[in-house]
Amino acid sequence: MWRSLVVVAVCGATLSACGTAGTDQPRDEPKPKQAAVALPTASRTELHTAEGTARDPRHAIPSPKITWKPIPYGKERKREMADYAQRHYGFHDFHLVDPHVIVEHYTANESFDATYNTFASDNPDPELHELPNVCAQFVVDKDGTIYQLVKLYLMCRHTVGLNYTAIGIEHVGTSEPEILGNSRQLRASLKLTRWLRCSKGIRVRDVIGHNESLSSKYHKERVASLRTQTHGDWTHHYMKQYRGKLRDLAGC
């Protein structure tokens, strides 16, 4: 995702929590109704699409094996995330409600531990110097292990303009060809993305690389200086290949 270990934090990280199998419904904090963010109109009410079905229990996809390894995300980080959402999206809330996008990243390093430590440390990120620090809901390691770092009902900073509506998936590695050429890592990534998009009703075309963020219909940024900010990882060229492999899995 980024150009160095520090850059790993760059995208605006993502991470999620679920235990080992991925049931992710919070029991202690009910999902609130977010206000002040108007999402673009989409045909998400239609269960049946050319890319599969959305939220239809008859077409449920089982969760892949997920290892729960949470980063610290306590009251202070939640407050910081809500303050961030207020500045950038116009509502004061740290919850990720009804995500519409999945963003693929790579870490720009070769170590899950280094990535985890970067996200776990809640310091101002080195690129934009904001709090909370960047994170992603999931990290897919080189051996195919899927780690969930943050619960799916919590926002993570991984993609400017989309954090309010996007799940972030990091891949340990330094380039798209490295990840696409690693069969175990790619297989795990596709299984995870398929499960997430099918369970959340996200269309294949809304599975994007960080480098494609500005072209997303859901991109929304209140800070003028950041409205064209993006990253170089997972360009359109490589995401066309990734989305093709995702479609080959026969929808939901």
N, C-alpha and C positions, 0 to 999 in steps of 0.2 A: 504494500500500500504506500509505503513511503520510502524516501531516499536514504534513510539511516535509521538506527534504533530510535533516535529522537523523533525522526520523521514518522515512526510507527504511530506515534501519538497524533501525528498530523491530521489525518483524515477526519477525526472527530469521533473516534472509536466507537465500537459497538460490542456489547456483550450481554448474555442472557442467562437466567437461571432456571433449571428444571429438574434437578435430581438426575437419575440415570436414564430415565426413559422419556422425559420431556413433557410431563403434564405440568402445565405452567400457570394454572389459574391461582392467583393469590387468594389466600383465605383470610388474611388479616387486613387487607386494604382493598375495598371494593373499587372498581374502576369508576372514576368520575366522568361527568360529561364535560369535554373540553369545549370552550367557547372561543369566539373571536378568530377562528381560522376557517375560512371557507375553502373546502376542497373542490378541485375541479370536478365537474360532472363526469361520471363514468358509468359504464353499464354493469356495475357490480351487483345490481339486483338480479341480473340474469344468471341463473345457476349454470346453464349450459352454454359453453362458448366453444370456439374452434380450437382452443388450447386446453380443453378439459372442463372440469366442473369446479365450481367454487362453493365451498361450505355445504356440500351435499353429503349427508352421512352415508348415503349408499356408495359413495366413492371415496371413503376415508382411506388415507394413506398412513400406515403404521410409522411411528417415530423410529428413526435410526437410533443406534446406541449412542447415548450422550453422557459424557462425564461431567458431573457438576463440580466446578471449581470456582466459587464465587470470589469476585474482588470485593473489597469493602465498599458498601453502598448504604451508609447509615443516614441519619437525620441531616447531618451537615451537607453531605453530597446531594441529597434530595432537595434541600433548600437551594443549593447552588444550581442544580439542574432546573428547578422551577424559575429561578431568577434569569438563567440563560434563555429559557423558553419565552419569558416575558420580553427580553431585549430583542430576540431574533424572530419570534413568531406571533407575539401579541397576546399570549395567555400565560398565566402563572400556574404551572403544573409540571410535575416530573414524570407523569404517567405517559406511556406509549399506548394510545388508544386507537384501535382499528387501523393497523398499519396497511399502507397501500404499496409499498416498495421494499425490495430486498436489494441491498448494495453489496457487491463483492469487492474485497480489498486484498492486497497482500502486504505482508509486514515489513518488507525490505530488510529482513534479517533471517537467520536460519535457526532461530531458537524460540520455542514456545515460552520457555521460562523468562527470557528477556522481554517478550511481548507482554506476558502476564504482569511482570513487575512494572513495566511502563504504565499499563492501565490501572494497576492497583494503587499506585502512588497518586494521591489526589493533590497534585501541584498544578499551577498554571501551565498549560501546554506551551512548548517552546516555539510554536509557530504563531498562534494568535493570542497567546498569553491570557487566556480566559480560564475561569473555573465553571464547572468541575473539569478535571482532566478528561482527555479523550478516552474512549473505550469502545468496545464492540460487544454485542451480545454473544457471539460465537467466534471461536478460533478453531480452524481445521489444521491439525499438525501434519507433518510430512509423512508420518506412518499411518495416517488415516484416522487417528483419534480425533473425535469431535469434543471440544470443551465448551461448556456454557458458563459464562462468567457473570451474567446479569439476567435477572428474571425478565421474561418477555413483556411484562407490563411496565417496565421501567425504560425510560429514554436513555440513550447513550449518544455521546458526541462522536460521530464518525464521519459525517458528510454534511458540510455546510449547506443549509437550505433544505435539508431533507430529514434531519434528526427527529423532527416531530412526527414523522409518518413512516420511518424506515427502520428495518431490521438490518444490522450490519454483520457481515461474515468476513472475518480475517482468514487469510491462508498464510501459513508460515512459508516464506520463500522470498525470492528477490526478483522474480519476473513471471509474466504470464506463461511463457513456454515451459518454464520449470514446473509449474503447477499442472498445466495441461498434460505434460509428459510424465507425471507421477501418477500411475494408475490407482494406487491405494488412496492417495489424497484426493484425486479428482472424483473417484467413485463415491467417497464419503461426502464430498462437497455437494455433488449432484443429489444424493439421497437427502441430505439435510435441506437443501434449497427446495427440492420437490415437496418434502413434507411441510415445510413452512409455508410455501406458496399455496399448497392445496388446503391446508388447515386454516389459513387466513384469507383465502379467496383472492390471492394476488396473481395477476396474469403474467405469463412468461415475458411479455414485452416490458413489464415493470420490474423484471430482474435485471439490474443494470450494474455496470462497473462504475467505480468512483469517477473515472474520467468522463462518464456520460451524464453526470449529475445535472449539468446545466440544461440538458435537453429533456429532462423529466417534466411532465406536465404538473407534477406535484411540487416542483421546486418553489420555495417561498423564503425570502430573506428580507428582513426589515432594515438591516444595516447596509447602507448604500455601498460602502467600500468592499463588501463581501459578496455582492450579487453576481460577480463573475469569478469567484474563487472556486477552484476545483483542484484535482490531483491527477497525476499521470498514470496511475495504476488502473489496470483492466480497461484498456481502450476499446473502442467500438469494434475494431478488427478482431480482437480476441474474444470479446463478448458475443459476437455473432457465432463463433465456434461453440462457446459455452451454452448459449441459448439453444443452438441446434441440438446439442447433446441432451439438453433438458427436455426439448420437445420429443426426442427419440424415446423418452421414458413413457410415452403414451399418455400424456396429460395426468389427470388425477384419477 
